[in-house]
Amino acid sequence: MVDSKAAASDASAVPEPTETQLLALGSTIGRHRAELGLTQEDLAGATGITRNYIGIVERGEAAITVPRLSLIATALGTTAAALLQEAGL
């Protein structure tokens, strides 16, 4: 049986990404998008994620979930792991 208190404390032990990390990932995503000649609107349409949220992520203003990062990576013709690695994360 899983101890819910222990599981909750384990989850809270995961550190929040730093501003530098968010900016690095966001700029990596924006660079890939631009290299493909896509607008934020194009990327939004390809992923089902709003253009506003794409902009927020590219500016490093919010952390992105793994499922959304995977959607973006796929639309950019790469993988989430490759984007993270390129961003130095």
N, C-alpha and C positions, 0 to 999 in steps of 0.2 A: 504494500500500500504506500502511496506517495504522501509524504507529509506536506500539506499545503503551505504551512508556515515556512518550512525549509525551502520549498520551491519558490515561494515569493521572495525570500531573502536572496536566493541565488540569482533571480532575475534582476533584483535591484542592485546586485553587485556588478552588473555590466555597466561600464562607464558610458556616459553620454559622449557622442562625438564632439570633438573640439571645433571651434570656429574655423581653424586652419584646415582641418580634415574636411569639413563641409564645403569650404571654398575650393579645395583641391578636387573633390569629386564633382562638384558643380561645374567647375571650369573644364574638366575633362569631358563631361557630358556635352557641354556647350560647344567645345571644339570639335568633337565627333559630329555633332549635328550640323555645324557650319561647314565642315569638310564635305559632307554629303549634300550640301546645298539645300538643307531643310530649314524651314522656319519653325519657331516654337509651335505654331498652329499646325504645321504638317506633322510634327512629332506627336502632338496631342491627339490628332486624328488617327494616327497609326497605333496609338497605345490605349486610347480611351481615358487618358489622364488629361485633366484640364490644362489649357495653355498657361493659365495663371500659376498652377502648381509647378509646371515645368520651369517657368521663370523663377519661382521661389527657390527651387532646387538648384538651378544653375547659378543663382546669386549666393548660394550657401546659406540661405536664411532658415532652412528647415532640414531636418534629417529625413532620409527617404527609407521606406521599408524595402526589404529584400524582394517581395513580389513586384513592387513598382519599379525597382531598379532592374529587375529581370525583364520586365516589359519594355523598358526604355532601351536596354542593351540589345534585345532582340530586334527592335525597330531600327537600331543603329548598325545592325549586322555584326554584333560582337556579343560578348558574354558579360555578365555582372562581374565575374572574377577578373576579366581583362580590364574593365573600367576601374575597378578598385586597385588593381596592380599598377595601372598607368598613373593613377592619382597618388600612388605611394602609400596605399593603405593596406 
